[in-house]
Amino acid sequence: MAKINANYDKLSAGYLFPEIAKRTRKFQQLYPNVRVLRLGIGDTTEPLPPAVIDGLYEGVKKLANRESYTGYGDYEGNLELREALKAQYQAAGVDLDVSEIFVSDGAKPDSGNIQSVFATDNVIAIQDPAYPVYVDTNVIAGRTGLYNQETKQYDGIIYMPCTEENGFFSDVPGQKVDLIYLCSPNNPTGAVATKMQLKSFVEYARTHKSVIIFDAAYSDYIRDSEIPTSIFQVEGAKECAIEINSFSKSAGFTGVRLGWSVVPKSLAVLDAPAGKVNALWARRQCTFFNGASNVVQAGGLAVLSPLGRQECRKIIDYYMENAAIIRDGLLALGLTVYGGDNAPYIWLKTPGNISSWDFFDKLLREANVVGTPGSGFGPHGEGFFRLSAFGHRENVEMAVENIKQNLRL
Ligand code: MLT
């Protein structure tokens, strides 16, 4: 008789964003005439710019005749695209070989799948709060014990609390861990890690032969030139880090799907030669994945062209203006607000210390605005709430106005 993977039953709740969508739908059924404004999931809303649309068309046109038609491409991604990514890293002071870059259908699948090349008895450390994929995929893989209802933590995971006191970026773990997930600019807190902070993790990882899985999906939102956009800008990181990135937030590809991972050949792991993790990730990808869509990769190449970059930058600026509108509106109400200056997320402290989910209901009921409860990202997210800066300007302005006028504080 077939048996299920019982690790799924350890998951403490449904995936966060479908749960929010479900609650929002219920509210809309009760109040069909109310206009609900969504600042929940970090989903891009603005159309792709002309250079990128042209790139996608080029990709489609190539499929229309025999001479340029392509079927399966390289599993690791189109070489031209990987060369363009390599050049992008080079411009940021990071030297990579194209064989260290793997194109994929997004940062979410990569950040979920990367754990599969590591042993299940590795001890993992995760920022708390964090993007739920890191925890959930490790639970599913059997790398954790049960969920503890009291602490709201999984046994076996080392949680690195990100709090107001530490500026939402924790210190290195106090004990030895094997895999460390870091995200900067951070989803959900909007905090960014300084070079010194990343350096301390790189030193820790090199000392303990741990691997850092660095999620840089929001790196294009960094405004402060002192903040690293890649962990590889820290010396020694190529011996201890994997970096995951995406076209989703930087180029509006949330529905188009394109991302990449960098798995350096110099990555050091226990009892395996240099290049082993890179080879395993290549093996994993060509077994489970047939490469990103050729049309989409043509679009990605256009994103990385000088014109594409310029046009995408304008859209990022637009979202960052949204972030400023949200942040200023909330500050004017006297709320305690973080993030939003190097990231498209605003992280606010719930007023009156109410729970994150209670604030979700209150905000929806009183201001008709959907956000994301901080506790959905981990126990240290309790008492906080995330608002996303992705949205049409008029909706963002209306949401802020509704909050200012109707939220009872
Ligand atoms: C989020 O809202 O946290 C993210 O947009 C979800 C995602 O990127 O998968």
Boltz pocket constraint, residues with backbone or C-beta under 6 A from the ligand:
constraints:
  - pocket:
      binder: B
      contacts: [[A, 40], [A, 41], [A, 42], [A, 43], [A, 108], [A, 131], [A, 187]]
      max_distance: 6.0
